[in-house]
Amino acid sequence: MSGFQSALYRGSVMHRRLRPKQHSLRYSIFYLLLDLDEIDALAHKLRLFSRNRFNLFSFHDRDHGGTEAISLRDGIERHLQEAGLDFGGPIRLLAMPRILGYAFNPLSIYFCHRRDQSLSAICYEVNNTFGQRHNYLIPVPSGVKAPIRQESRKSLFVSPFLTTDMDYTFRVVPPDKELSVSVIGGDTAGPLIVAKLVATRQELTDASLARAFVAYPLMTFKVVAGIHWEAVLLWLKGVRLNHRPSPPAQPVTLGHAAMPAVNHPEKNSANGIR
């Protein structure tokens, strides 16, 4: 598959709740990084991967808001244009594929580039288990080096154990040989929850897909089962439930770049998460 920018990333995800009760989990996972302009060519080349039809692995545009009238690329570029951000270069989506026709992506990430190939913005697409989707679009200033730090106000209700009265802090090393994405959710009292993905790049081929299927069998089914199981454990620990508010009126929340801090909460309040 030489010549393609799309790839497979294998790694692990960690979640940790810091208060009022501590709770943590870690599991192995893999993602596909799909250049939106390469998906059709990938589906033509790969026997185990298809677009908008059933296969062992598949990508369905509607899972990420694409429609017959508006392509995924057009939709993201519309958000970039409305935000006054530069675009025109590659847009690459990090997401879990459908496996045997099923997928649920709590978080998918669009890496949006300028025409000169530099990173212009990152769009964090969040889905909750109530069938709602929201995007957090945050610019990447020209010349910024990794790790990229960004912040946004929380808009979408995700977990019944957390309110929307929170802020997100993102720390991202964009996809290369390695990638990492950490998200800290906090309120006025400090960090509440930390999540982190760390993964290593592999070439996207039928062989690597087959190995991933064996290594992570029925992964997408396990993601949803795990979400509900962890919710039961939190409830048993006495963490109270919150009322689900109406979804945000607008599909996009604009965030902002964050300046690096010496005393970053990842180091001080997340028990050494890097």
N, C-alpha and C positions, 0 to 999 in steps of 0.2 A: 504493500500500500504506500510505497514511497511517493513523495510529492504531495501527500495530504497533510494538512495541519491538524485534522481531527485525531484523537487519540483515546486510549483507555487508561484510566487512573485507578490503581488498586491501593487501598490503605485502610484507615480506621477512623471511626468517629467516636468522640467522647462527649458526653453530656454530664454536667455536674450542677446540681442545685445547692446553693450555699445556705439559704435560710428560708423560712423559719426552721425547717428540718433539712439536714444534709442528706443528699441522695445522689448517686452517681451510677453511670453505666458506660460501657465501652463495647463496641462491636466492629467487626471487619466489614468492609463494604467496597464496592467499586462504582465508578462513575464513567460516563462517556463525555468527552469534550468534543462537541460537534460544531464545526464551522457551518453556519447556516447556508452558505453557498456550496457546500460539499455533500449535503445529505443525500441528494438524489444520486450522485455519482457513487457514494458509499453503498447505497442500497443496490445499485446495479452491480458493483464489484463483489459484495459480500453475500454469501449464501445464507448466513445465519442472521442477517439484519435486513429489515425492510422499513419502508416509510409508509405510514398510514394503512398498513395491512398486517395481518397476523403473521408472526414468525417466532422463532425462539426468542429473538430480541427484535424489538421494533421501536420506532419513534413516531408518535402521533402528534401532529401539529396542535390539535385541539387540547391536548394535555397542558399546553402552555399558552392558550388563548388564540391560537391561529384559526382562521376561518377561510372559507372559499373566497371571501371578498377581500380579506386583508391577510397577507402573508406574515409570518413571524418577523421577518426582517423589516417589512413596512411598518408593522406595529411598534417595534422597538425604535425605529428611526423617527417615527412620529413623536414618541415620548422625548427623544433626544432633541428634536427640533423645538418642541414646545418649551423645553427647559433651556433653550438657547445654547445647547452643547454641540460641539463639533462632531461630525460623523462622516461616513463615506467609506471607511475601511472595513476590515473583517469584523464580524460579530460572531463570537463563539460562545456556545451554551454548554455549561457544565450541569449535567442532570443524569439521573438514573433512567435507563431505558425501560420500556415495558419488557417484562419477562413472561413468556407464554400469555401475552395479552393483558398483563396487569402491571400497573405502576402507581405509586403515590410518591410525589416529591415534596417533602416538607419545605425544602429550600433548593431552588435552582438558581444559577448565577450566569448572567450574560456579561461577557467581557467585550466592550464596545470600543472600537479603534477608530482613530482618525485616518485620513487618506495616507498620511505618512507612516502608518502602521503603529504609531504610539497609542497608548491606552488613553481614551478620552473619558470613559465613565464605566462604572460597574452597576449593573441592575440586579438587585436581589429579589427574586420572585418567590414569594412565600405563599404556600397553600395550607389551609387548616383542614381538619377532618369534618368540617361542616360544609364543605363544598365551596369555600370562598377563597379568592386569590387576590393578592395585592403586591405591588412592585415598590421597592425602595430604590430610587435612582439617585446615584451620588457621583459627582464629577471627580475626575482624577486630574489635578493640575499638571500642566506640561512640565516634564523634567523630574517629577517625583520618583524616587527610587523605592524599591520594595524594602521592607513591608509597607504596604499602603494602609493608612489609617483613616477611617471614615466614621461618621456618626449620623444618626437619624432618630427622630421621634418615632416611637412605636405607634402604628395606626390600626393594624389588624389584630383582632382577638384570635389567639392561637391555642393556648392551653387554658382550660377552666381553672387551673391553679395559679394563673398569673393574669393581672389586669392589663389594660392598655396604657396605664399611667406609668410608662417606662420609657427609657431611651435605649437604643442599640449602639454599641461600639463595635466596629468591624476592623479586623487586622488581616490583611490578605497578602500572600505571596502569589502573584499570578502564575498560571500554568506554564511550566517549563519542564525540566527534568523532574522537578518536584513541584508540588503546590501545597499551600496550607491556607485555611480559612478559619478564623476564630470569630465568634460572636459573643459579646457580653451584653446581657440585658440587666439593666439596673434602674433603681429609683433614687429618691433623695437620700436614702440611707446607705446607698452604695450598691455594689454588684449583687444580683440575685441568682443569676444563672449563667453558666459558661458552656459553650459548645465549640468543638474544634474538629476539623477535618484535616488529616495529613495523608497525602497520597503520592505515589510514584508513577511516572509516565511509562506506558507501554505502547507499542505500535498497535493500531486497531486492525486486526486481521481476524479471519474465521478461527484460526488457532487460538488467539488470545481470548476471543469470546467464548470458545468452548472451554478453555481452562477456567475462565471466570465463572462459567455456569457450574462447573464441578466444584470449584472452591467456595462459591457462595450460592448454593442451591436455593431456588425460590426466594431470593433475597428481597424482592419487592413485597412479597406477601408477608415476610417476616418483619419488615419495617412497620407495617400497619399493626400487625399483631403485637409488636414490641411497644408501640405507642400506647395501646390500650392496657397492656400488662403493667407498664410503668405507671400509668395513671392509677391503676388499682393499688399498687404499692404505696404511692404518695397518699392516697386516700386513707389507707390503713395506718399510715404514720400520723394521720390527723391534720394534714394540710387541707385547709378549707377551700371550697369551691367558690368561684365567682360567677356572677350573672353575665351571660354573653350579650354584649351590646350590638346595635345595628352595625353593619359593615361600613367602612368609610365611604363617603359619597364619591370621592375621586379615586381612580384606579392606581394613581401614582403618588407617593410621598417623596418629596425632594429632600435629600440629606446634604451634608457638607463634608468637606475634607477636614480631618482632625490633625492638629499638630502633635508630633511625638512628645510623649511625656516621660520624664525620668521615673516617676513613681506610677507606672501604668498599672491599672487594676488587674491585668492578667498576672502580674508578678506578685502583687501584694495581697489580693483577695481571692485568687483562684488557685492557691496552693501550688504555685510554681508552674502553671500551664504556660507553655512557650509557643 
